[in-house]
Amino acid sequence: MLKGKKVAILGDRDGIPGPAIEECVRTGGAEVIFSTTECFV
């Protein structure tokens, strides 16, 4: 489903961090162009 797609990831420090999402989308075949983990207060 994600094969050939480019993805920008915004993870949440208190939720799901960016690197965890990054691994999932890479497994799905997407290319990660930006990944970060932020604190949304």
Backbone as XML, in Angstrom:
<?xml version="1.0"?>
<chain id="A" units="angstrom">
  <residue number="1" name="MET">
    <atom name="N" x="0.824" y="-1.193" z="0.000"/>
    <atom name="CA" x="0.000" y="0.000" z="0.000"/>
    <atom name="C" x="0.870" y="1.259" z="0.000"/>
  </residue>
  <residue number="2" name="LEU">
    <atom name="N" x="2.027" y="1.228" z="0.640"/>
    <atom name="CA" x="2.899" y="2.403" z="0.713"/>
    <atom name="C" x="4.046" y="2.353" z="-0.289"/>
  </residue>
  <residue number="3" name="LYS">
    <atom name="N" x="4.140" y="1.279" z="-1.046"/>
    <atom name="CA" x="5.264" y="1.106" z="-1.967"/>
    <atom name="C" x="5.357" y="2.270" z="-2.950"/>
  </residue>
  <residue number="4" name="GLY">
    <atom name="N" x="6.543" y="2.890" z="-3.007"/>
    <atom name="CA" x="6.776" y="3.993" z="-3.926"/>
    <atom name="C" x="6.335" y="5.356" z="-3.414"/>
  </residue>
  <residue number="5" name="LYS">
    <atom name="N" x="5.790" y="5.423" z="-2.211"/>
    <atom name="CA" x="5.340" y="6.691" z="-1.634"/>
    <atom name="C" x="6.463" y="7.333" z="-0.839"/>
  </residue>
  <residue number="6" name="LYS">
    <atom name="N" x="6.433" y="8.663" z="-0.735"/>
    <atom name="CA" x="7.361" y="9.410" z="0.105"/>
    <atom name="C" x="6.598" y="9.881" z="1.330"/>
  </residue>
  <residue number="7" name="VAL">
    <atom name="N" x="7.222" y="9.766" z="2.499"/>
    <atom name="CA" x="6.525" y="10.007" z="3.758"/>
    <atom name="C" x="7.298" y="10.979" z="4.636"/>
  </residue>
  <residue number="8" name="ALA">
    <atom name="N" x="6.585" y="11.927" z="5.248"/>
    <atom name="CA" x="7.125" y="12.800" z="6.286"/>
    <atom name="C" x="6.455" y="12.383" z="7.598"/>
  </residue>
  <residue number="9" name="ILE">
    <atom name="N" x="7.247" y="12.167" z="8.623"/>
    <atom name="CA" x="6.742" y="11.625" z="9.887"/>
    <atom name="C" x="6.912" y="12.630" z="11.013"/>
  </residue>
  <residue number="10" name="LEU">
    <atom name="N" x="5.833" y="12.855" z="11.756"/>
    <atom name="CA" x="5.870" y="13.665" z="12.972"/>
    <atom name="C" x="5.435" y="12.776" z="14.131"/>
  </residue>
  <residue number="11" name="GLY">
    <atom name="N" x="6.403" y="12.320" z="14.908"/>
    <atom name="CA" x="6.091" y="11.482" z="16.060"/>
    <atom name="C" x="5.841" y="12.340" z="17.288"/>
  </residue>
  <residue number="12" name="ASP">
    <atom name="N" x="5.279" y="11.727" z="18.317"/>
    <atom name="CA" x="4.958" y="12.420" z="19.561"/>
    <atom name="C" x="5.764" y="11.798" z="20.696"/>
  </residue>
  <residue number="13" name="ARG">
    <atom name="N" x="6.423" y="12.615" z="21.479"/>
    <atom name="CA" x="7.266" y="12.123" z="22.567"/>
    <atom name="C" x="6.478" y="11.278" z="23.562"/>
  </residue>
  <residue number="14" name="ASP">
    <atom name="N" x="5.259" y="11.659" z="23.881"/>
    <atom name="CA" x="4.448" y="10.921" z="24.850"/>
    <atom name="C" x="3.549" y="9.880" z="24.194"/>
  </residue>
  <residue number="15" name="GLY">
    <atom name="N" x="3.599" y="9.787" z="22.883"/>
    <atom name="CA" x="2.791" y="8.815" z="22.140"/>
    <atom name="C" x="3.703" y="7.859" z="21.400"/>
  </residue>
  <residue number="16" name="ILE">
    <atom name="N" x="3.618" y="7.890" z="20.085"/>
    <atom name="CA" x="4.442" y="7.022" z="19.249"/>
    <atom name="C" x="5.583" y="7.856" z="18.672"/>
  </residue>
  <residue number="17" name="PRO">
    <atom name="N" x="6.837" y="7.538" z="19.009"/>
    <atom name="CA" x="7.975" y="8.316" z="18.515"/>
    <atom name="C" x="8.222" y="8.105" z="17.018"/>
  </residue>
  <residue number="18" name="GLY">
    <atom name="N" x="8.845" y="9.103" z="16.404"/>
    <atom name="CA" x="9.126" y="9.071" z="14.971"/>
    <atom name="C" x="9.861" y="7.827" z="14.499"/>
  </residue>
  <residue number="19" name="PRO">
    <atom name="N" x="10.936" y="7.383" z="15.177"/>
    <atom name="CA" x="11.658" y="6.194" z="14.705"/>
    <atom name="C" x="10.790" y="4.927" z="14.649"/>
  </residue>
  <residue number="20" name="ALA">
    <atom name="N" x="9.828" y="4.800" z="15.550"/>
    <atom name="CA" x="8.940" y="3.630" z="15.529"/>
    <atom name="C" x="8.028" y="3.677" z="14.299"/>
  </residue>
  <residue number="21" name="ILE">
    <atom name="N" x="7.490" y="4.850" z="14.007"/>
    <atom name="CA" x="6.650" y="5.004" z="12.816"/>
    <atom name="C" x="7.493" y="4.777" z="11.566"/>
  </residue>
  <residue number="22" name="GLU">
    <atom name="N" x="8.714" y="5.298" z="11.594"/>
    <atom name="CA" x="9.630" y="5.165" z="10.456"/>
    <atom name="C" x="9.869" y="3.697" z="10.105"/>
  </residue>
  <residue number="23" name="GLU">
    <atom name="N" x="10.110" y="2.864" z="11.096"/>
    <atom name="CA" x="10.323" y="1.439" z="10.837"/>
    <atom name="C" x="9.096" y="0.801" z="10.209"/>
  </residue>
  <residue number="24" name="CYS">
    <atom name="N" x="7.927" y="1.177" z="10.670"/>
    <atom name="CA" x="6.687" y="0.608" z="10.123"/>
    <atom name="C" x="6.483" y="0.985" z="8.662"/>
  </residue>
  <residue number="25" name="VAL">
    <atom name="N" x="6.670" y="2.262" z="8.331"/>
    <atom name="CA" x="6.424" y="2.679" z="6.953"/>
    <atom name="C" x="7.512" y="2.161" z="6.008"/>
  </residue>
  <residue number="26" name="ARG">
    <atom name="N" x="8.735" y="2.023" z="6.491"/>
    <atom name="CA" x="9.788" y="1.429" z="5.646"/>
    <atom name="C" x="9.483" y="-0.022" z="5.349"/>
  </residue>
  <residue number="27" name="THR">
    <atom name="N" x="8.956" y="-0.739" z="6.336"/>
    <atom name="CA" x="8.560" y="-2.128" z="6.126"/>
    <atom name="C" x="7.452" y="-2.210" z="5.074"/>
  </residue>
  <residue number="28" name="GLY">
    <atom name="N" x="6.603" y="-1.193" z="5.041"/>
    <atom name="CA" x="5.522" y="-1.138" z="4.060"/>
    <atom name="C" x="5.965" y="-0.689" z="2.678"/>
  </residue>
  <residue number="29" name="GLY">
    <atom name="N" x="7.241" y="-0.314" z="2.537"/>
    <atom name="CA" x="7.766" y="0.028" z="1.227"/>
    <atom name="C" x="7.880" y="1.506" z="0.925"/>
  </residue>
  <residue number="30" name="ALA">
    <atom name="N" x="7.609" y="2.374" z="1.890"/>
    <atom name="CA" x="7.677" y="3.821" z="1.660"/>
    <atom name="C" x="9.103" y="4.336" z="1.846"/>
  </residue>
  <residue number="31" name="GLU">
    <atom name="N" x="9.371" y="5.490" z="1.251"/>
    <atom name="CA" x="10.649" y="6.172" z="1.432"/>
    <atom name="C" x="10.433" y="7.306" z="2.427"/>
  </residue>
  <residue number="32" name="VAL">
    <atom name="N" x="11.172" y="7.297" z="3.531"/>
    <atom name="CA" x="11.051" y="8.329" z="4.550"/>
    <atom name="C" x="11.943" y="9.506" z="4.156"/>
  </residue>
  <residue number="33" name="ILE">
    <atom name="N" x="11.318" y="10.675" z="3.946"/>
    <atom name="CA" x="12.083" y="11.856" z="3.567"/>
    <atom name="C" x="12.331" y="12.768" z="4.757"/>
  </residue>
  <residue number="34" name="PHE">
    <atom name="N" x="11.525" y="12.634" z="5.822"/>
    <atom name="CA" x="11.696" y="13.436" z="7.032"/>
    <atom name="C" x="11.075" y="12.697" z="8.202"/>
  </residue>
  <residue number="35" name="SER">
    <atom name="N" x="11.787" y="12.658" z="9.316"/>
    <atom name="CA" x="11.259" y="12.006" z="10.511"/>
    <atom name="C" x="11.735" y="12.777" z="11.736"/>
  </residue>
  <residue number="36" name="THR">
    <atom name="N" x="10.804" y="13.081" z="12.631"/>
    <atom name="CA" x="11.151" y="13.777" z="13.865"/>
    <atom name="C" x="10.193" y="13.358" z="14.971"/>
  </residue>
  <residue number="37" name="THR">
    <atom name="N" x="10.627" y="13.572" z="16.200"/>
    <atom name="CA" x="9.784" y="13.356" z="17.366"/>
    <atom name="C" x="9.689" y="14.674" z="18.109"/>
  </residue>
  <residue number="38" name="GLU">
    <atom name="N" x="8.503" y="15.154" z="18.312"/>
    <atom name="CA" x="8.269" y="16.439" z="18.957"/>
    <atom name="C" x="7.481" y="16.253" z="20.244"/>
  </residue>
  <residue number="39" name="CYS">
    <atom name="N" x="7.468" y="17.290" z="21.057"/>
    <atom name="CA" x="6.688" y="17.311" z="22.287"/>
    <atom name="C" x="5.536" y="18.302" z="22.086"/>
  </residue>
  <residue number="40" name="PHE">
    <atom name="N" x="4.332" y="17.766" z="21.960"/>
    <atom name="CA" x="3.149" y="18.599" z="21.759"/>
    <atom name="C" x="2.471" y="18.842" z="23.096"/>
  </residue>
  <residue number="41" name="VAL">
    <atom name="N" x="2.642" y="20.025" z="23.633"/>
    <atom name="CA" x="2.060" y="20.344" z="24.946"/>
    <atom name="C" x="0.899" y="21.294" z="24.767"/>
  </residue>
</chain>
